[in-house]
Amino acid sequence: RSLTSHHCHSVVVQLREVSANRDREGPAMRLEASKVQGQLDEAVQILGLELDNLLQREKSKIRTEMRAVSLKDLRRLADFIKDKCRVYGWIDPRSKETVGDAKEVNLYQLVFNFIGPVTAPVGHEVVDDSVMIGPDDEVPGGEALWLEHKGRRRLRYVRGVPPGPEARTADKFVRNFSGSFAELLWSEERAAEWFVSHFWGEPVVDFVTCLNAHDQRYKLGGGGLYWVCAHANSQTHISEELGTEGPLHSPFYLALDKAQGAVLVIDSASEVTRRMWCGFENVIIARERKEFVMATAQEGTGHTLTSTPAPADGGRRSIFGGHMAPEEVCLIRSSEFPRDGLMAALDTHLELARASNKDDEQMIIDTVRTELGGFDRANSKLRVLGATALFATETVTAESVQVLNRSTEPFELNGTWESAAAGLKLGLEFQNCDGLLLVSGQQVPDAESLARDLGRELLSAQHLRKVHFALGRSNVQDAGFQALGAAFSNKSALTSVTLDCRFCELGDAGMAGLVQGLGQAPNLASVHLNLRFCEKIGDAGMTSLGQGLGQAPCLASVHLDLSKCENIGDAGLKGFGQGLGQAP
């Protein structure tokens, strides 16, 4: 049973006649073909393609899974489309209508008009009358296009088997080899750093915009290597390249297995989550715990969504001075991600996805269920990413809370205190929350009650690794800080706590309760406390702070800001030092 990708359709290039008269002599048809050939030759020059990479060998020496392309390559391709698709008169393979807007050219159209013809196999070296071209430009083996390369006329096939002396029989004049677009760019194997899962109906310009955003977020400088099926697979030998041994032996799996991470490009209709091959890819991503990024484009701007901070999230300066925590920058980026894509992720059901080839569809379903443990983990991963991003945008719904409560995988929540209040009201639980960042949005009317409620819920958060709470200018009182301290107590996973308490109502009693809990976190390594303008903290509170932190057995770093804490005197500082000095 042959394996055919839903992404990859057979490419058919039809010769458009100068005249509507279908009985016209062959030379007129070849004249039109020469025009197309001229366009291809110009495209080869514009893009710097190396046709000799294909013509000088009988079969590919580059494994399909090792045919990565760079973002710089893809940018050139997008610019080429914008400059030339209308000039060349590209058509849509389904409607046969001319493509009107370069920004809407998708991969189906790109492969039909350009990638298919320029990478198709070379057939007979023929003279004009060697092959009879029948009605609708048919020749033995399929539809074809006259091409010339370096002065030698060849018949280059876009579909079917090049004709031999007998049907499907090759001789010394027939060369069956065709290549991929990636092989026109590079002549050696290149492993992709990032696997791209996407829908072919996404406009190519938007697709590249998404990868531009990913490149910037990960500080790749345009040099990142991506595996994109349309460019890695030979569009005229799909079945041969994908093989017959099933999805786990396909180039899709092998390329993804080698990649450090994956980018899921969300098209405007979120069709990518309803395509079975993309579903298979996301099952592998979740199973192998690959680094995962969602990307989408809206009005020419690319957006990325990650569950944890990316390299470019560090180092941004705050409007208040100093640098923002990477988690805060990640939160901002999550809040900017278009909500339509998030709502679609929340409703992911990969087992209901479809493939163009029904045999492929059933084969993937059988493989996922019998060999990969089913679709549940991948569904959960996409749903949780959508739910956590909605939390960041202060769009907390009963459905998103249900997704988080049912998650069997750890997740981080980054959002505002308003999001936390909405989540708690809807029954949000924190059993599998391993990171929690809450910043101030609009003023929370009763932050004290919220802090107490959150503290109670966090008692069950045994996977909690890091906490970052911005409580500045809130009305949280001592009881709220005591509740938070109790939540931190005996959390074996907890390693980092950051509390921004500027202008808070934190007093000595609240400080004592807070640090008592911190001191009982057995693996706590780092504490950051911003206590600027906390005027209710006195010497007793500072002494408690030192004594509490001094009990933490793994504490390695303490960062304090005591600016404008005018009620702390020498006695408090001395007590703090003595207490901290008792640290193991």
Secondary structure, DSSP 8 states (H G I E B T S, - for coil): -----TT----------SSS-TT--HHHHHHHHHHHHHHHHHHHHHHT--THHHHT-SS--S-GGGB-EEHHHHHHHHHHHHHHHHHHT-B-TTT--B---GGG-BHHHHIIIIIHHHH--B-----TTSS---GGGEETTEEEEEEEETTEEEEEESSS----SSTT---TT-------SGGGT-SS-B--SEEEE--TTSBHHHHHHHHHHHHHHTT-TT--EEE-HHHHS-TT-HHHHH-SS-GGGSHHHHHHHHSSEEEEEE-TT-GGGGBHHHHHHHHHHHHTT-EEEEEEEETTEEEEE-SS--GGGSS-B-TTSSB--HHHHHHHHHHHS-HHHHHHHHT--GGG-B-SSHHHHHHHHHHHHHHS--SHHHHHHHHHHHHHHHHHTT---HHHHHHHHH--S-EEEEEEHHHHHHHHHTT---TTEEEEEEE--S--TTHHHHHHHHHHHHTT-TT--EEEEE-TT----HHHHHHHHHHHTT-TT--EEEEE-TT----HHHHHHHHHHHHT-TT--EEEEE-TT-TT--HHHHHHHHHHHTT-TT--EEEEE-TT-TT--HHHHHHHHHHHTT--
